Amino acid sequence: MAKPLVIVESPAKARTISRFLGGDFVVESSIGHVRDLPRNAAEVPASHKGEAWARLGVDIEHDFKPLYVVNSEKRSQVAKLKRLLKDASELLLATDEDREGESIAWHLLEVLSPPARLPVKRMVFHEITSGAIQRAVDDWRELDRRLVDAQEARRILDRLYGYEVSPVLWKKVMPKLSAGRVQSVATRMIVERERARMRFRSASWWDIEGTFATNEGSFGAGLVAVDGKRLATGRDFDESGRMAADAEAVVLDEGGASGLAERLRDSDFAVRSVEEKPYKRSPYAPFMTSTLQQEAGRKLRYGSQRTMSIAQRLYENGYITYMRTDSTTLSETAITAARDQARQLYGADYVPETPRHYDKKVKNAQEAHEAIRPAGERFRTPDAVAGELADDEFRLYELVWKRTVASQMTDARGRSVQVRLAGMSSAGEDA
C-alpha cells in the first residue's frame, strides 16, 4: 500500500518526526542540500565545459542564471529518495521554514521530478512535537518561490563575491584567505574598530575612595566633588586623551589625590543629602537567534557555533522551537503556557493582567516565525528534562525556559538610594 513520503533535512529530525507519525508515513532525510553550484571544474557538466562562465556556476550574461549540479556525495541519497518516491501516495517536503529550508525543498522538487499526478505539499512547523507535526500535515501549503528566490540571490552573491575577491586576497595578503558576502563586511567592522583603537590615547586621572566607620559597622564611598566641582571620570576625555571641551571637572593627578586624601584622613563626615528614587525594570523579550547567542556567550561562555549546534539538537529532539529566527513574537499558545507556568511557580501577583507582546519594529523581521522558546503547548521545566539532556543541552534549555517564562511576568520594581556625605579637609576644602 502506498504511503506519503516525508522528506526533511537531517537524519535526527527524520527519526523524531517518524516517531510521531508512525507507520502510516515514510520519513527520510535529504542530509542537507542535494544540489548546489559546482565547487570545481570537475563538477561542471560536459555540456557546459566550454562556457567561460562555467567556473563560476553563474551565467552573468543571461540574468545571472545559476548552474546547479547534484553533489557527488549526495547522489546515492538522491537515488534512494527517487526509489521511495515511486511507491509514495504523496510527497511532503518538511524542510525548515526559512529561506534555506525553502530552497532545499525546491531543489528536491527539481531533482526528484515527481509525476504530475502525485500531490506535492509543503509541510512547515516551528517545533517538533506530536501536535505541531500533525497540524503541519493537515495545514500544508504550496512552495513559496519568493523565499526560494531570496536564497538563490544570496547564494549567487556569495559565489560571485567569493570567487572573484578571494584570489586577490591570496596574492595581496596571504594564501587560503577567503572573502564573502558576510565575512567581508564583518572584516570591515573589525578594521574600523581597530583603527579607532589605534587612534586612542590614554589619559590618566585619580580618584579617592574611603572607608567610613559608624556605630553599626563600616561602608565604602567614592569622592565625587571638591569645593562644589565635579571630579573627572573617564567619560570626560575624548579618544585623543584630552578633556572634552564642554567638560567642567577637576582632574586629580597622583600627587593631588594623595595630598587630598591625607588632608581628609582625620575629618568628620556627615550625611548631607539622601536621594531615593523608584525604579522599574521590564523583562527582556524572548530570544531570537542573535540574542540567544549573546546571552549564551555571556552567561554560559558558549561560542556562537557551539550555541547553535546545541540549539539544533534541542530543536530536532523536540525541546525548543526553531532556532534560526529574527522574531521575538510568541504564539498565543506559548503566551498562555508561559503565563500559566509563571502563575503556578511564582503566584498570580507575578503575572500581569494582560499578556506581553514583543512585536519588532524592524523592517523585514519575519514575524510569521516565533521566537525561540520551549516546545509544546505546556512547557517542561528544566527539572523535568534534566535526566534526558546532556549538561550543555540542559544549560541552554534552562536559559531559553527562563527567558520565555520571565518575558510574561510583571516588571521588577524597587527603590535606589543615593547618600551623599560631606566633610572639610584640614585645608578647608569641601569634599
N, C-alpha and C positions, 0 to 999 in steps of 0.2 A: 504494500500500500504506500502510495506517495505521501511524503511528509514535507512541511515547509522547511526550507533551508535558511538558517540564520547565520550571517557572517559578521564577525566582529574583528577587531584588530589583533588582540593578544590572546594567547592560549589560556592565561589565567582568567581573563574576563570570560572566555568561552566556557570554561569549566563552571564558573559561578552561575552564569545565565542558564546553562544546561541543567543545572540542579533545580532551578526554579521552574523551567518549562517542562521538564520531564521527558518521557519517551515519545511524546507526540510531535516533537520537533528535532531536527538535526542541527546542532550548533557547531560551527567550525570557525577557525580564525584565519585571517589572511597573513598573519605575522607581519603586521605593518604595511607599508606601501608595497604594491605589486608592480607599479610602473613608475618610471622617473626619466628625466633627461639622461642621455648617455654619459657615463662617467669618464670614458676614454674612447680612443679611436676604435678599439676592438669591439665596442658595443654598438657602433654606428652600423645600421643595416646596409647591406651591399647596395641597395637601390639608392642610397644617399652618399656613398663613399666619395663621389667626385664633387660634391657640393662644397663650396668654400665655407659655408656657414655651419656645416655638419659638426665640426669640432665643438661648437658652442651648444648645439642642440636647439638653437633658436634661429628661425629664418627671419632675420631683421629686415629683409627686403619685402616681405609679404606679411605685413601686420603682426610681426613678431610671433609667427606661428611656431609652437613648440614641437619638437620631435620626441615622442615618448617611446621607450623600449621596456620590455619586461626584464627586471633584474635577473641576472643569471642564477643567483641563489634562490630566486622565488619561482622558478619555472616548474619545479616539482610540486610546489604548493598550489600553483595555478592549475596544473593538470589535475590535482586531487579535487579542487573546487569544481572544475568542469565535470568530472565524473559524478560528483554528488548532485550537481545541478540537473543532470539527465533524469534523475529519479525524484526530483522535487516537485511538489504541487504549487509552490510559490517561492519567491526569493525575497527575504527580508534583510535589508542592509542596515546593520545595527552598529555602525561605527560612531565615534564620538560626535556630539552635536556642536562642532566648531568648524572653522574653515578647513583645518587639516582633515578632520573626520569626514566632512562632506566631500572633500577631494578624493579621499581613499574610496568612498562609496562610488563616486563617479568612475574612477579608474577601474574598479571591479566590474562595474556595469559594462564598460567599454571592452575589457579583456574577456569577460565570460560570455558576452553576446547572447543573453538568454533569448529563446524563441519568442516571437511576438505574442503567442497565446499564453505565455507564463506571466502571471501577475508579479510585478516588482513593486515592493513597498519600502519606504524609508522609515525605519523604526528608531525613535530617539527617546532618550531618558537622561535625567541628571543624576540619578542614583541607581545603584544595582541592588534593589530589594525586590521581593516577590511581587508586591503590589505595583511598584513602578514598572517592572518588566511586563506585567500583564497589561497595564494601561498602555504601554508603548506598542504592544501587539495589536491592541484594539483600536488605538487612536493614531494610526500611521499617517504619514504624509508623503508628498512627492519629493523628489530630489530638488534641492534649492540650487539652481545654477548660478545665482548671484554669489553664493558662498564659494562655489567651485571656481568661478572667475576670479574672485578676490585672492584665493590661494594660488591660482595659476599665475596671476600678476606678480605676486610676491616671489614665487619660485623663479620666474623668468628674470626678475630684477636681481635675485641672488646670483643667478648664473652669469648674467651679463657683467655685473659689477665685479664679482669674484674672479671670473676667468680673465677679465681684461686688466684689472688693477693688481692682482696678486703677483703676476710676473714682474711688474715694475718694482714691487717691494723686494722681490728676490734679487734684483740687480742693484737696486739703490740702497737697500738696508741690510738684509741678510736672508739666506735661503730658508725655505719652509714657512715663511710668514704667509698669512692669508688675509685678504680684505673681504668685506661683506657688507650687506645692506644694514646690518645691526652693529657689528663689531667696529666698523669704521667710524660710525657716529659716536659710539662709546669711547673709542680711542681719542677722538677729538675732545670730548668732555674731560677725559683724564689729562690730556695735554694742556688744556686751558687751565685746569686746576693746578697742574704742576708749575705752569708759568706764573700763576698767581702766588704760589708758594715761594718760588724763586725771587719774585719781586718783594716779598715780605721782609721787613726789617724789624727785628725785635726791639722792644722798648723795656726799660726797667723802672719799676716803681715799688715802693714798700708800703705795707700797711701794718697795723698793730692789732693784735688780738690779746685780750686779757681774760684772766680767770677771777671771778668775783665771789667772795665768800659772804654767806648770810647765816642767820641762826639755824637755818634748815638745810644747809649744805652749800654747794658751790655750783656755778654755771659759767659758761664762756660767752663772750660777746666780742664783736669787732668794731673798731673805730670807724665812724662814717663821716665825721666832720670836725674841723678845728676852727674856733672863732667864727662859727656860722658858715664856713666854706666847706663844701663837699670834698672828700678825699678822692683822688683819681683812681679809676679802675681800668681794666683792660679795654672797656668799651670807649674810653676817651681817646684812644690812639688809633691812627689810621694805619694802612698797610706799610707805610714808609717809616713807621716808628715815631712819628711826630704827633703832638697833641692836635686833636681836631680843632678847627678854627672856632667853632661855637662852644667848645668845652670850657667851662669855668670851674676849675677844680684845682686843689692843692696837690702838687706832686712831691711826695716824700722820697728822698734818697736814703741810703743806708744810714748815714750819719744823722740825718734829720729824724728818722724813725727811732733810732736807738736813743737819741737825746730826749725826744719827747716821751718815750716810754719810761725813761729814768725819772723825768720830772713828774710823771703821773703815778709813779710807783706807790707813794705813801698818801695819795689823795683820797679823800672821801667822795664816794659817788652816791647819788640818789636818783630815784626814778623821776624823770622829767615828763614823760608822756606815755600813755598806753593807747594804742590804736587797735581796735578789734573790728574785723570785717567778716561777714558771712561769705562762704564760697559754695559754689555748686559745680560738680563735675559730671557731665553726661557720659554714659557708656559709649565705647567705640562701636563703629559699625561692624557687622560680621566680616569675616575675611574674604578678600579676593586674592588672586594669585600673588600679587606683589606684596600685599600687607602680611600674608601668611609667611612668605619668605623672610621679610624683615623681622617679624616677631619671633620666628623660629631661630633666626640668627642671633637676635638679642637675648632671648631667654634660654634657648637650648644650645646655642653655639653650633647650629647646623648650617652648613653652606647651602646655597640655593639648589645645587644639583642634588644634594642628599635629601633636602626637604621635599623636592618634587618626586624623587624616587620613592620615598616613604609614602607620600600622599597618593601616588599612583597605586601602590599596593593596598592602601586603605580603601581607595575607591573601588578597585577591581574585586575586592573581597567583601564589599557591601557595608563598609563602616562610615564612609563620608560621601558627600556628593562630589560631582566632577570638579577637579582641582585646577582646571585652566579656565579662568573666568575673570572678567573685569567688572563684574556686577556685585553690588552689596545688597541686592534685593533678596528677601526671603519670601517664600510662598506663604499663603495664608495657613496652610497645614503646618509649616515649620514654625511660624509665629505662634500658633496655638500650642504646639508641642513645647516650645521654649518657655512660654508664659506658664503653662501648666507645671512644668518641671521646676521653675523658679518658685512658684507658689507652694508646691509640695515640699521643696527642700528648705526654703527660707521664710515662708509665710506670706500672706496676702499683702502685708504692709510694704513688701519689697517689689511689688509688681504694679506698674501704673495702671490707671483705669482704662486708658486707650493704648492699643499696640503702637510700637515704634516702627516707623518705616524709614528706610535708608535709601532713597532713590538718588542716584548720582546725577549731578548737573553737568555731566561731561558729554560732549558730542561723540557719537559713535559707541558709547558704552552699551554693551549687549544686555539690556535689561530683561530680555526674554530668558536669559540664563539666571540661575540662582547663585547666591554667594556660596562659599564653601561652608558646609555645616554637617553635623552628624546625619547619617542617612535614616530614613524611616519616618513613619507618622508619629512615633513616640521615640524620643531619644534614649539611648542606653547610656547610663552614667559611666564614667571611667572605671569605677569599681566593678561594674557589671561585665566589662570587656577585658579586664586586666589579665585574666587567665588565658585569653585567646590570642593576645598580641605579644610580639617581641618588645623589648624595652623601648627602642626608638619609636616603634609604631605607637605604643601606649602613650608616650610623652607627647607626640604630635596630636594624637586623637584627643588627649586631655586639653591641649591648647585650643583646638577647634571647638570642643564642647564648652569650655569655659567662656570663650569669646561669644559663642552663639547665645548661650543662656543669659549671659550678662547684658547682651545687646537689648534684651526685652525687660530689663529691670529698672528700677527707679534711679534717679540721679543720686550720686553721693553728695551729702551735704555736711558742712562743718563750719568752723569758725577759725580764722587765722588771727593771731595776736602778735603785734609788734610792740616791744617795750624799749623805750629809749632811756638810757642812763646818762647822767652828766656829772662832770666834776671839774675842778680847777687845778691846773698844774702848779708846781711851785713857782713858775714864772708868770702865772696869771693867765695862762691860755685856757680857753673854754673848750673842753673836749667832751 
